[in-house]
């Protein structure tokens, strides 16, 4: 398992000082931040939907959470519209994945944040550079490590811990509430983690060929092998030679299924499945939550449970331990998810 660190300051970019208790109102006319007998809810902005869900489970009904990256969007190439600047400018805390996933959003935010606002880079606060993974879609020579830490449950739990500490600093009046929300969420993550470990032991050959390199940290933690990803570093289709090599590798590995996305259909993966004689399962997601906002399934937990069950069953394993995990938000999810 990848090692997780204790409290770290890396990954938290504080603009004009740490978010602190305010003594007066701001230019928007809101009440002061917690303190002085008055309070207003913190305004939190997040990026991709899994991070929005994680932060919402920590914030509960104590803060306002707004996601700005629409679901079913390629987060690696997403360019925020001008309207996003207004949302970012009003934020007290902006939670991003980091690891160079949302550079355009961070650049837009840094010129518009208020004096006491901060950007929290969850991925950078979770692992150090020595733990970065570079792979098919994220080669080391391009300088961008694989950013998909949230598909690995222990790292998602660390995201929640970092978020909880940031909220406790920014809103000390409700620190106990944030801490309790985090602890409930962490217990649910641990339950999913244990179930996935049990399910892994039933998979004859836990090998993955996917549409995108979204499971590198997951694979390292559970002992799975990522044999390839068809989405190369340019986010274009692979060359005919690369496709032929993947077909040969799938045949050599003897895996029963390869995986695509229902959001980004791939004729290339379908071809690889046909020519290698294996099943093509095209329903995985990395940051498009199942169900509709407000439903329990529309959550980080619902997303991961769905993906894990799909992978385990498709590869011939027993997913009953995962199916026994109840999907629920451990705190009220009041977040706004853009569609």
Secondary structure, 3 states (H helix, E strand, C coil): CCCCCCCCCCCEEECCCCCCCCCCCCCCCCCCCCECCECCCEEEEECCHHHHHHHHHHHCCCEEEEECCCCCCCCCCCCCCCHHHHHHHCCCEEEECCCCCCHHHHHHHHCCCCCCCEEEEHHHHHCCHHHCCCCCCCCHHHCCCCCCHHHCHHHHHHHHHHHHHHHHHHCHHHHHHHHHHHHHHHHHHHHHHHHHHHHHCCCCCCEEEECCCCCHHHHHHHCCEEEEECCCCCCCCCCHHHHHHHHHHHHHHCCCEEEEECCCCCHHHHHHHHHHCCEEEEEECCCCCCCCCCCCCCCHHHHHHHHHHHHHHHCCCCCHHHHCCCCCCCCCCCCECCC
